[in-house]
Amino acid sequence: MAFCAGLQYNMTKKSITQIPQAIVHEITPEQIKKRLQSTEGRIAEFLSDFSGSMPFVYIHAIWFTLWVLINQGLLAPRIQPFDPFPYGLLTMVVSLEAIFLATFVLINQNRQALVDEFRELEEEKEQEEEEREQEELEEEFQDIQKDLEDIKSAMKFIQEKITSIEHSPSQSGNGNGNGK
């Protein structure tokens, strides 16, 4: 797929005008594959997958429960409260986590778009190959048809010659052509 910067919308004229194409960027399947195999992309995919799972929910349920129990003083002899109600530190940590998770989800969506584009390019490549093969088969078929027509014409010609020889009067009367 080519990404081009070539069209500009003119608000005053309300028309689309063509401007010189300054940027034309062709992405190859190899470039997409390289981007898909990046460490950052794989980490983002793992984190997005994990954050969309039930173990993620269970871990957070346990974490929030413990946080509230500790900071309400219910575990005071063992663990001292460190984030009194309204749990400002918890709010900040959860907000930061949400920011990072949203970023990882967006990265994963971009990665999925690359996967889709890679598949589309591969399908286009396969389709072009199939079309080329189909054209070659059609050419071969036409060649075979022409050869068959040539053979048919040759057989008709030979049949006509045989028929004309059979119907022509013999030169000496006995039909063997030696005159005896």
LODOKE-600996 format. One record per atom (N, C-alpha, C): residue in three letters; x, y, z. Coordinates in steps of 0.05 Angstrom, whole numbers. Each point is the difference from the previous one (the first is absolute). Layout:
N
site r=ALA c1=X c2=Y c3=Z
...
END
This chain:
180
site r=MET c1=17 c2=-23 c3=0
site r=MET c1=-17 c2=23 c3=0
site r=MET c1=18 c2=25 c3=0
site r=ALA c1=-8 c2=19 c3=-16
site r=ALA c1=15 c2=25 c3=-1
site r=ALA c1=-15 c2=21 c3=16
site r=PHE c1=15 c2=15 c3=16
site r=PHE c1=-11 c2=22 c3=15
site r=PHE c1=10 c2=25 c3=-13
site r=CYS c1=-19 c2=16 c3=-9
site r=CYS c1=8 c2=24 c3=-16
site r=CYS c1=-12 c2=25 c3=13
site r=ALA c1=16 c2=21 c3=-2
site r=ALA c1=-10 c2=27 c3=7
site r=ALA c1=-4 c2=14 c3=-27
site r=GLY c1=-24 c2=-3 c3=-11
site r=GLY c1=-3 c2=11 c3=-27
site r=GLY c1=-26 c2=16 c3=-3
site r=LEU c1=-19 c2=-2 c3=18
site r=LEU c1=-25 c2=14 c3=-3
site r=LEU c1=-2 c2=22 c3=22
site r=GLN c1=-11 c2=23 c3=-8
site r=GLN c1=-3 c2=21 c3=19
site r=GLN c1=-29 c2=11 c3=-3
site r=TYR c1=-13 c2=5 c3=21
site r=TYR c1=-28 c2=10 c3=-1
site r=TYR c1=1 c2=30 c3=3
site r=ASN c1=-11 c2=15 c3=-19
site r=ASN c1=0 c2=29 c3=0
site r=ASN c1=-27 c2=9 c3=11
site r=MET c1=0 c2=11 c3=24
site r=MET c1=-25 c2=7 c3=13
site r=MET c1=-15 c2=23 c3=-14
site r=THR c1=14 c2=19 c3=-13
site r=THR c1=-13 c2=22 c3=-13
site r=THR c1=-14 c2=-8 c3=-25
site r=LYS c1=13 c2=-18 c3=-16
site r=LYS c1=-12 c2=-8 c3=-25
site r=LYS c1=-17 c2=-25 c3=3
site r=LYS c1=2 c2=-13 c3=23
site r=LYS c1=-15 c2=-25 c3=6
site r=LYS c1=5 c2=-20 c3=-22
site r=SER c1=25 c2=-5 c3=-6
site r=SER c1=6 c2=-20 c3=-20
site r=SER c1=26 c2=-13 c3=8
site r=ILE c1=5 c2=-23 c3=-11
site r=ILE c1=25 c2=-14 c3=5
site r=ILE c1=19 c2=6 c3=-23
site r=THR c1=23 c2=9 c3=7
site r=THR c1=20 c2=6 c3=-21
site r=THR c1=24 c2=-18 c3=4
site r=GLN c1=12 c2=-7 c3=-22
site r=GLN c1=24 c2=-17 c3=0
site r=GLN c1=25 c2=17 c3=3
site r=ILE c1=16 c2=-7 c3=20
site r=ILE c1=26 c2=14 c3=3
site r=ILE c1=22 c2=-20 c3=-6
site r=PRO c1=24 c2=9 c3=-6
site r=PRO c1=21 c2=-18 c3=-6
site r=PRO c1=4 c2=-20 c3=23
site r=GLN c1=5 c2=-25 c3=-6
site r=GLN c1=4 c2=-20 c3=20
site r=GLN c1=29 c2=2 c3=11
site r=ALA c1=1 c2=11 c3=24
site r=ALA c1=26 c2=5 c3=12
site r=ALA c1=10 c2=-25 c3=15
site r=ILE c1=-19 c2=-14 c3=11
site r=ILE c1=7 c2=-23 c3=16
site r=ILE c1=-14 c2=-25 c3=-10
site r=VAL c1=15 c2=-19 c3=-9
site r=VAL c1=-11 c2=-26 c3=-8
site r=VAL c1=16 c2=-21 c3=15
site r=HIS c1=-14 c2=-15 c3=17
site r=HIS c1=14 c2=-20 c3=17
site r=HIS c1=-12 c2=-27 c3=-5
site r=GLU c1=16 c2=-18 c3=-10
site r=GLU c1=-8 c2=-28 c3=-5
site r=GLU c1=9 c2=-17 c3=23
site r=ILE c1=-18 c2=-15 c3=12
site r=ILE c1=7 c2=-18 c3=22
site r=ILE c1=1 c2=-28 c3=-11
site r=THR c1=22 c2=-14 c3=5
site r=THR c1=3 c2=-27 c3=-10
site r=THR c1=-7 c2=-19 c3=23
site r=PRO c1=-8 c2=-25 c3=-8
site r=PRO c1=-6 c2=-20 c3=21
site r=PRO c1=24 c2=-4 c3=19
site r=GLU c1=24 c2=2 c3=-11
site r=GLU c1=24 c2=-4 c3=17
site r=GLU c1=2 c2=21 c3=22
site r=GLN c1=-6 c2=25 c3=-8
site r=GLN c1=1 c2=22 c3=20
site r=GLN c1=-21 c2=-4 c3=21
site r=ILE c1=-23 c2=-9 c3=-8
site r=ILE c1=-22 c2=-5 c3=19
site r=ILE c1=8 c2=-22 c3=19
site r=LYS c1=11 c2=-21 c3=-11
site r=LYS c1=8 c2=-23 c3=16
site r=LYS c1=21 c2=8 c3=21
site r=LYS c1=19 c2=17 c3=-8
site r=LYS c1=20 c2=10 c3=19
site r=LYS c1=-12 c2=16 c3=22
site r=ARG c1=-20 c2=17 c3=-7
site r=ARG c1=-13 c2=16 c3=21
site r=ARG c1=-16 c2=-17 c3=19
site r=LEU c1=-12 c2=-22 c3=-11
site r=LEU c1=-16 c2=-18 c3=17
site r=LEU c1=17 c2=-16 c3=19
site r=GLN c1=25 c2=-5 c3=-7
site r=GLN c1=17 c2=-16 c3=17
site r=GLN c1=16 c2=17 c3=20
site r=SER c1=-6 c2=25 c3=2
site r=SER c1=14 c2=17 c3=19
site r=SER c1=-6 c2=-8 c3=29
site r=THR c1=19 c2=5 c3=17
site r=THR c1=-4 c2=-7 c3=29
site r=THR c1=-22 c2=16 c3=12
site r=GLU c1=-1 c2=26 c3=-6
site r=GLU c1=-20 c2=18 c3=11
site r=GLU c1=-28 c2=-10 c3=-8
site r=GLY c1=-3 c2=-8 c3=-25
site r=GLY c1=-26 c2=-9 c3=-9
site r=GLY c1=-9 c2=-25 c3=13
site r=ARG c1=19 c2=-19 c3=4
site r=ARG c1=-7 c2=-25 c3=14
site r=ARG c1=-7 c2=5 c3=29
site r=ILE c1=14 c2=18 c3=13
site r=ILE c1=-6 c2=7 c3=28
site r=ILE c1=-28 c2=12 c3=2
site r=ALA c1=-5 c2=19 c3=-18
site r=ALA c1=-27 c2=13 c3=0
site r=ALA c1=-22 c2=-20 c3=-5
site r=GLU c1=5 c2=-19 c3=-18
site r=GLU c1=-20 c2=-21 c3=-5
site r=GLU c1=-4 c2=-17 c3=25
site r=PHE c1=22 c2=-8 c3=13
site r=PHE c1=-3 c2=-17 c3=24
site r=PHE c1=-16 c2=15 c3=22
site r=LEU c1=7 c2=26 c3=4
site r=LEU c1=-13 c2=15 c3=21
site r=LEU c1=-30 c2=5 c3=-6
site r=SER c1=-5 c2=5 c3=-26
site r=SER c1=-28 c2=4 c3=-8
site r=SER c1=-16 c2=-26 c3=4
site r=ASP c1=12 c2=-22 c3=-8
site r=ASP c1=-14 c2=-26 c3=3
site r=ASP c1=-4 c2=-6 c3=29
site r=PHE c1=20 c2=5 c3=17
site r=PHE c1=-3 c2=-6 c3=28
site r=PHE c1=-20 c2=18 c3=14
site r=SER c1=0 c2=26 c3=-8
site r=SER c1=-18 c2=18 c3=13
site r=SER c1=-29 c2=-5 c3=-8
site r=GLY c1=-4 c2=-15 c3=-21
site r=GLY c1=-28 c2=-8 c3=-8
site r=GLY c1=-7 c2=-27 c3=10
site r=SER c1=13 c2=-10 c3=20
site r=SER c1=-6 c2=-28 c3=10
site r=SER c1=-11 c2=1 c3=28
site r=MET c1=-12 c2=-22 c3=8
site r=MET c1=-11 c2=-3 c3=27
site r=MET c1=21 c2=0 c3=22
site r=PRO c1=24 c2=-12 c3=-5
site r=PRO c1=21 c2=2 c3=21
site r=PRO c1=6 c2=29 c3=7
site r=PHE c1=0 c2=18 c3=-20
site r=PHE c1=5 c2=28 c3=5
site r=PHE c1=-21 c2=11 c3=19
site r=VAL c1=-25 c2=-7 c3=-5
site r=VAL c1=-22 c2=9 c3=17
site r=VAL c1=3 c2=-10 c3=28
site r=TYR c1=7 c2=-26 c3=3
site r=TYR c1=3 c2=-12 c3=27
site r=TYR c1=23 c2=13 c3=15
site r=ILE c1=22 c2=5 c3=-14
site r=ILE c1=23 c2=13 c3=13
site r=ILE c1=-8 c2=28 c3=10
site r=HIS c1=-15 c2=15 c3=-16
site r=HIS c1=-8 c2=26 c3=9
site r=HIS c1=-20 c2=-1 c3=22
site r=ALA c1=-18 c2=-19 c3=-1
site r=ALA c1=-20 c2=-2 c3=22
site r=ALA c1=15 c2=-6 c3=27
site r=ILE c1=19 c2=-18 c3=-1
site r=ILE c1=16 c2=-6 c3=24
site r=ILE c1=16 c2=24 c3=9
site r=TRP c1=13 c2=14 c3=-19
site r=TRP c1=16 c2=23 c3=6
site r=TRP c1=-16 c2=22 c3=13
site r=PHE c1=-24 c2=7 c3=-12
site r=PHE c1=-16 c2=21 c3=12
site r=PHE c1=-11 c2=-8 c3=27
site r=THR c1=-8 c2=-25 c3=3
site r=THR c1=-10 c2=-9 c3=26
site r=THR c1=22 c2=3 c3=22
site r=LEU c1=24 c2=-10 c3=-7
site r=LEU c1=22 c2=2 c3=19
site r=LEU c1=7 c2=30 c3=6
site r=TRP c1=0 c2=16 c3=-20
site r=TRP c1=6 c2=29 c3=3
site r=TRP c1=-20 c2=13 c3=20
site r=VAL c1=-26 c2=-6 c3=-4
site r=VAL c1=-20 c2=12 c3=17
site r=VAL c1=3 c2=-12 c3=29
site r=LEU c1=4 c2=-26 c3=2
site r=LEU c1=3 c2=-12 c3=27
site r=LEU c1=24 c2=12 c3=15
site r=ILE c1=22 c2=2 c3=-14
site r=ILE c1=25 c2=11 c3=12
site r=ILE c1=-5 c2=29 c3=8
site r=ASN c1=-11 c2=16 c3=-17
site r=ASN c1=-2 c2=29 c3=5
site r=ASN c1=-24 c2=7 c3=17
site r=GLN c1=-17 c2=-19 c3=7
site r=GLN c1=-21 c2=5 c3=19
site r=GLN c1=10 c2=-8 c3=28
site r=GLY c1=24 c2=-11 c3=1
site r=GLY c1=12 c2=-7 c3=26
site r=GLY c1=-8 c2=-28 c3=9
site r=LEU c1=-13 c2=-16 c3=-17
site r=LEU c1=-9 c2=-26 c3=9
site r=LEU c1=23 c2=-20 c3=2
site r=LEU c1=23 c2=6 c3=-12
site r=LEU c1=24 c2=-17 c3=2
site r=LEU c1=22 c2=15 c3=15
site r=ALA c1=-8 c2=19 c3=18
site r=ALA c1=18 c2=19 c3=13
site r=ALA c1=22 c2=-13 c3=16
site r=PRO c1=-4 c2=-20 c3=15
site r=PRO c1=23 c2=-10 c3=15
site r=PRO c1=22 c2=-10 c3=-18
site r=ARG c1=-7 c2=-11 c3=-23
site r=ARG c1=21 c2=-11 c3=-18
site r=ARG c1=9 c2=21 c3=-21
site r=ILE c1=-20 c2=13 c3=-12
site r=ILE c1=7 c2=20 c3=-21
site r=ILE c1=-14 c2=26 c3=7
site r=GLN c1=16 c2=21 c3=1
site r=GLN c1=-10 c2=27 c3=7
site r=GLN c1=-13 c2=13 c3=-25
site r=PRO c1=-22 c2=14 c3=4
site r=PRO c1=-13 c2=15 c3=-22
site r=PRO c1=20 c2=20 c3=-12
site r=PHE c1=0 c2=3 c3=-26
site r=PHE c1=18 c2=19 c3=-13
site r=PHE c1=-15 c2=18 c3=-20
site r=ASP c1=-25 c2=-5 c3=-6
site r=ASP c1=-16 c2=16 c3=-18
site r=ASP c1=-28 c2=3 c3=11
site r=PRO c1=-4 c2=20 c3=18
site r=PRO c1=-26 c2=3 c3=12
site r=PRO c1=-22 c2=8 c3=-20
site r=PHE c1=-25 c2=-6 c3=9
site r=PHE c1=-23 c2=7 c3=-17
site r=PHE c1=2 c2=29 c3=-7
site r=PRO c1=-4 c2=8 c3=-25
site r=PRO c1=-13 c2=-12 c3=-23
site r=PRO c1=20 c2=-14 c3=-19
site r=TYR c1=21 c2=-10 c3=10
site r=TYR c1=19 c2=-17 c3=-15
site r=TYR c1=11 c2=15 c3=-24
site r=GLY c1=13 c2=22 c3=5
site r=GLY c1=12 c2=17 c3=-21
site r=GLY c1=22 c2=-15 c3=-16
site r=LEU c1=17 c2=-15 c3=15
site r=LEU c1=21 c2=-15 c3=-13
site r=LEU c1=-11 c2=-22 c3=-18
site r=LEU c1=-20 c2=-14 c3=10
site r=LEU c1=-13 c2=-21 c3=-16
site r=LEU c1=-13 c2=13 c3=-26
site r=THR c1=-12 c2=22 c3=4
site r=THR c1=-12 c2=14 c3=-23
site r=THR c1=21 c2=7 c3=-21
site r=MET c1=23 c2=11 c3=9
site r=MET c1=21 c2=7 c3=-18
site r=MET c1=12 c2=-25 c3=-14
site r=VAL c1=4 c2=-21 c3=15
site r=VAL c1=12 c2=-25 c3=-12
site r=VAL c1=-20 c2=-12 c3=-20
site r=VAL c1=-25 c2=0 c3=6
site r=VAL c1=-20 c2=-11 c3=-18
site r=VAL c1=-2 c2=17 c3=-25
site r=SER c1=1 c2=27 c3=3
site r=SER c1=-1 c2=18 c3=-23
site r=SER c1=24 c2=-5 c3=-18
site r=LEU c1=24 c2=-2 c3=12
site r=LEU c1=24 c2=-5 c3=-16
site r=LEU c1=-3 c2=-27 c3=-15
site r=GLU c1=-10 c2=-20 c3=14
site r=GLU c1=-3 c2=-26 c3=-12
site r=GLU c1=-20 c2=2 c3=-24
site r=ALA c1=-21 c2=15 c3=4
site r=ALA c1=-20 c2=3 c3=-22
site r=ALA c1=13 c2=14 c3=-24
site r=ILE c1=17 c2=20 c3=5
site r=ILE c1=13 c2=14 c3=-22
site r=ILE c1=18 c2=-20 c3=-15
site r=PHE c1=16 c2=-15 c3=14
site r=PHE c1=18 c2=-19 c3=-13
site r=PHE c1=-16 c2=-22 c3=-14
site r=LEU c1=-21 c2=-11 c3=12
site r=LEU c1=-15 c2=-21 c3=-13
site r=LEU c1=-14 c2=11 c3=-25
site r=ALA c1=-10 c2=24 c3=1
site r=ALA c1=-12 c2=12 c3=-24
site r=ALA c1=20 c2=2 c3=-22
site r=THR c1=25 c2=9 c3=7
site r=THR c1=21 c2=2 c3=-19
site r=THR c1=7 c2=-27 c3=-12
site r=PHE c1=2 c2=-21 c3=17
site r=PHE c1=6 c2=-27 c3=-10
site r=PHE c1=-22 c2=-10 c3=-18
site r=VAL c1=-25 c2=6 c3=6
site r=VAL c1=-22 c2=-9 c3=-16
site r=VAL c1=1 c2=14 c3=-28
site r=LEU c1=7 c2=26 c3=0
site r=LEU c1=3 c2=14 c3=-25
site r=LEU c1=23 c2=-11 c3=-17
site r=ILE c1=22 c2=-6 c3=14
site r=ILE c1=23 c2=-11 c3=-15
site r=ILE c1=-8 c2=-27 c3=-12
site r=ASN c1=-15 c2=-16 c3=16
site r=ASN c1=-9 c2=-26 c3=-10
site r=ASN c1=-19 c2=3 c3=-23
site r=GLN c1=-17 c2=20 c3=1
site r=GLN c1=-18 c2=5 c3=-23
site r=GLN c1=16 c2=7 c3=-25
site r=ASN c1=20 c2=17 c3=3
site r=ASN c1=17 c2=7 c3=-22
site r=ASN c1=14 c2=-25 c3=-11
site r=ARG c1=8 c2=-17 c3=18
site r=ARG c1=13 c2=-25 c3=-7
site r=ARG c1=-19 c2=-17 c3=-16
site r=GLN c1=-25 c2=-2 c3=9
site r=GLN c1=-20 c2=-15 c3=-14
site r=GLN c1=-5 c2=11 c3=-27
site r=ALA c1=0 c2=27 c3=-3
site r=ALA c1=-3 c2=12 c3=-26
site r=ALA c1=23 c2=-8 c3=-18
site r=LEU c1=24 c2=-2 c3=11
site r=LEU c1=23 c2=-9 c3=-16
site r=LEU c1=-4 c2=-29 c3=-9
site r=VAL c1=-10 c2=-17 c3=18
site r=VAL c1=-5 c2=-28 c3=-7
site r=VAL c1=-21 c2=-1 c3=-22
site r=ASP c1=-21 c2=16 c3=2
site r=ASP c1=-20 c2=0 c3=-21
site r=ASP c1=12 c2=10 c3=-27
site r=GLU c1=16 c2=20 c3=2
site r=GLU c1=13 c2=10 c3=-25
site r=GLU c1=19 c2=-20 c3=-12
site r=PHE c1=14 c2=-14 c3=17
site r=PHE c1=19 c2=-21 c3=-9
site r=PHE c1=-16 c2=-22 c3=-14
site r=ARG c1=-22 c2=-8 c3=12
site r=ARG c1=-17 c2=-21 c3=-12
site r=ARG c1=-11 c2=10 c3=-27
site r=GLU c1=-9 c2=25 c3=-1
site r=GLU c1=-11 c2=11 c3=-24
site r=GLU c1=21 c2=0 c3=-22
site r=LEU c1=25 c2=8 c3=7
site r=LEU c1=21 c2=1 c3=-20
site r=LEU c1=7 c2=-29 c3=-10
site r=GLU c1=0 c2=-19 c3=18
site r=GLU c1=5 c2=-27 c3=-7
site r=GLU c1=-22 c2=-11 c3=-18
site r=GLU c1=-25 c2=7 c3=6
site r=GLU c1=-22 c2=-9 c3=-16
site r=GLU c1=1 c2=13 c3=-28
site r=GLU c1=7 c2=26 c3=-1
site r=GLU c1=4 c2=13 c3=-26
site r=GLU c1=21 c2=-14 c3=-16
site r=LYS c1=22 c2=-7 c3=13
site r=LYS c1=22 c2=-13 c3=-14
site r=LYS c1=-9 c2=-28 c3=-10
site r=GLU c1=-14 c2=-15 c3=16
site r=GLU c1=-10 c2=-26 c3=-8
site r=GLU c1=-20 c2=3 c3=-23
site r=GLN c1=-17 c2=21 c3=2
site r=GLN c1=-20 c2=4 c3=-21
site r=GLN c1=13 c2=7 c3=-27
site r=GLU c1=21 c2=17 c3=1
site r=GLU c1=15 c2=7 c3=-24
site r=GLU c1=13 c2=-25 c3=-12
site r=GLU c1=11 c2=-17 c3=17
site r=GLU c1=12 c2=-25 c3=-9
site r=GLU c1=-20 c2=-18 c3=-13
site r=GLU c1=-24 c2=-2 c3=13
site r=GLU c1=-21 c2=-17 c3=-12
site r=GLU c1=-10 c2=12 c3=-27
site r=GLU c1=-2 c2=26 c3=-1
site r=GLU c1=-8 c2=12 c3=-26
site r=GLU c1=21 c2=-5 c3=-21
site r=ARG c1=25 c2=2 c3=7
site r=ARG c1=22 c2=-5 c3=-19
site r=ARG c1=-2 c2=-29 c3=-10
site r=GLU c1=-3 c2=-19 c3=19
site r=GLU c1=-2 c2=-28 c3=-7
site r=GLU c1=-25 c2=-5 c3=-17
site r=GLN c1=-22 c2=14 c3=6
site r=GLN c1=-25 c2=-3 c3=-16
site r=GLN c1=5 c2=9 c3=-28
site r=GLU c1=14 c2=23 c3=-3
site r=GLU c1=6 c2=10 c3=-27
site r=GLU c1=18 c2=-19 c3=-15
site r=GLU c1=20 c2=-12 c3=13
site r=GLU c1=17 c2=-20 c3=-13
site r=GLU c1=-16 c2=-24 c3=-9
site r=LEU c1=-18 c2=-9 c3=18
site r=LEU c1=-17 c2=-23 c3=-8
site r=LEU c1=-18 c2=7 c3=-23
site r=GLU c1=-11 c2=24 c3=-1
site r=GLU c1=-17 c2=8 c3=-22
site r=GLU c1=16 c2=1 c3=-26
site r=GLU c1=25 c2=10 c3=1
site r=GLU c1=17 c2=1 c3=-23
site r=GLU c1=6 c2=-29 c3=-10
site r=GLU c1=6 c2=-18 c3=19
site r=GLU c1=6 c2=-27 c3=-7
site r=GLU c1=-25 c2=-13 c3=-12
site r=PHE c1=-23 c2=5 c3=11
site r=PHE c1=-25 c2=-10 c3=-11
site r=PHE c1=-5 c2=9 c3=-28
site r=GLN c1=5 c2=26 c3=-5
site r=GLN c1=-4 c2=11 c3=-26
site r=GLN c1=20 c2=-13 c3=-20
site r=ASP c1=25 c2=-4 c3=9
site r=ASP c1=20 c2=-13 c3=-17
site r=ASP c1=-9 c2=-29 c3=-7
site r=ILE c1=-11 c2=-14 c3=20
site r=ILE c1=-9 c2=-27 c3=-5
site r=ILE c1=-24 c2=0 c3=-19
site r=GLN c1=-18 c2=19 c3=4
site r=GLN c1=-23 c2=3 c3=-18
site r=GLN c1=9 c2=5 c3=-29
site r=LYS c1=20 c2=18 c3=-3
site r=LYS c1=10 c2=6 c3=-26
site r=LYS c1=13 c2=-25 c3=-13
site r=ASP c1=16 c2=-15 c3=17
site r=ASP c1=12 c2=-24 c3=-10
site r=ASP c1=-21 c2=-21 c3=-9
site r=LEU c1=-22 c2=-2 c3=16
site r=LEU c1=-21 c2=-18 c3=-7
site r=LEU c1=-14 c2=8 c3=-26
site r=GLU c1=-4 c2=26 c3=-4
site r=GLU c1=-11 c2=10 c3=-25
site r=GLU c1=18 c2=-6 c3=-23
site r=ASP c1=27 c2=3 c3=4
site r=ASP c1=19 c2=-6 c3=-21
site r=ASP c1=-1 c2=-30 c3=-7
site r=ILE c1=-2 c2=-17 c3=20
site r=ILE c1=-2 c2=-29 c3=-4
site r=ILE c1=-26 c2=-6 c3=-15
site r=LYS c1=-21 c2=13 c3=9
site r=LYS c1=-26 c2=-5 c3=-14
site r=LYS c1=1 c2=8 c3=-29
site r=SER c1=13 c2=23 c3=-5
site r=SER c1=3 c2=9 c3=-28
site r=SER c1=17 c2=-19 c3=-16
site r=ALA c1=22 c2=-10 c3=12
site r=ALA c1=17 c2=-18 c3=-13
site r=ALA c1=-14 c2=-27 c3=-6
site r=MET c1=-16 c2=-9 c3=19
site r=MET c1=-15 c2=-25 c3=-4
site r=MET c1=-21 c2=4 c3=-22
site r=LYS c1=-13 c2=23 c3=-1
site r=LYS c1=-20 c2=6 c3=-21
site r=LYS c1=14 c2=0 c3=-27
site r=PHE c1=24 c2=13 c3=-1
site r=PHE c1=15 c2=1 c3=-25
site r=PHE c1=7 c2=-29 c3=-9
site r=ILE c1=10 c2=-16 c3=18
site r=ILE c1=8 c2=-28 c3=-6
site r=ILE c1=-25 c2=-16 c3=-9
site r=GLN c1=-22 c2=4 c3=14
site r=GLN c1=-25 c2=-14 c3=-8
site r=GLN c1=-9 c2=8 c3=-28
site r=GLU c1=2 c2=26 c3=-6
site r=GLU c1=-7 c2=9 c3=-27
site r=GLU c1=18 c2=-12 c3=-21
site r=LYS c1=26 c2=-2 c3=6
site r=LYS c1=19 c2=-12 c3=-19
site r=LYS c1=-6 c2=-30 c3=-4
site r=ILE c1=-6 c2=-14 c3=22
site r=ILE c1=-7 c2=-28 c3=-3
site r=ILE c1=-25 c2=-3 c3=-16
site r=THR c1=-20 c2=16 c3=5
site r=THR c1=-25 c2=-1 c3=-14
site r=THR c1=4 c2=6 c3=-30
site r=SER c1=16 c2=20 c3=-6
site r=SER c1=5 c2=7 c3=-28
site r=SER c1=16 c2=-22 c3=-14
site r=ILE c1=18 c2=-13 c3=14
site r=ILE c1=15 c2=-23 c3=-13
site r=ILE c1=-19 c2=-23 c3=-5
site r=GLU c1=-17 c2=-6 c3=19
site r=GLU c1=-19 c2=-22 c3=-3
site r=GLU c1=-20 c2=5 c3=-23
site r=HIS c1=-8 c2=24 c3=-4
site r=HIS c1=-20 c2=6 c3=-20
site r=HIS c1=13 c2=7 c3=-28
site r=SER c1=25 c2=2 c3=-1
site r=SER c1=12 c2=6 c3=-26
site r=SER c1=3 c2=-25 c3=-16
site r=PRO c1=-3 c2=1 c3=-27
site r=PRO c1=3 c2=-24 c3=-16
site r=PRO c1=29 c2=-10 c3=1
site r=SER c1=4 c2=-25 c3=1
site r=SER c1=27 c2=-11 c3=2
site r=SER c1=14 c2=4 c3=-26
site r=GLN c1=26 c2=3 c3=1
site r=GLN c1=16 c2=6 c3=-23
site r=GLN c1=2 c2=-24 c3=-19
site r=SER c1=1 c2=-24 c3=10
site r=SER c1=3 c2=-23 c3=-18
site r=SER c1=-23 c2=-20 c3=2
site r=GLY c1=-18 c2=6 c3=17
site r=GLY c1=-24 c2=-17 c3=2
site r=GLY c1=1 c2=-21 c3=22
site r=ASN c1=23 c2=-8 c3=10
site r=ASN c1=1 c2=-20 c3=21
site r=ASN c1=2 c2=12 c3=28
site r=GLY c1=5 c2=26 c3=2
site r=GLY c1=0 c2=14 c3=25
site r=GLY c1=25 c2=-2 c3=16
site r=ASN c1=20 c2=-15 c3=-11
site r=ASN c1=25 c2=-2 c3=16
site r=ASN c1=21 c2=20 c3=-10
site r=GLY c1=-5 c2=12 c3=-22
site r=GLY c1=17 c2=21 c3=-10
site r=GLY c1=25 c2=-10 c3=-14
site r=ASN c1=4 c2=-26 c3=-6
site r=ASN c1=24 c2=-9 c3=-13
site r=ASN c1=-6 c2=-7 c3=-29
site r=GLY c1=-24 c2=1 c3=-8
site r=GLY c1=-7 c2=-3 c3=-28
site r=GLY c1=1 c2=-29 c3=-10
site r=LYS c1=1 c2=-20 c3=15
site r=LYS c1=0 c2=-28 c3=-9
site r=LYS c1=-24 c2=-15 c3=7
END
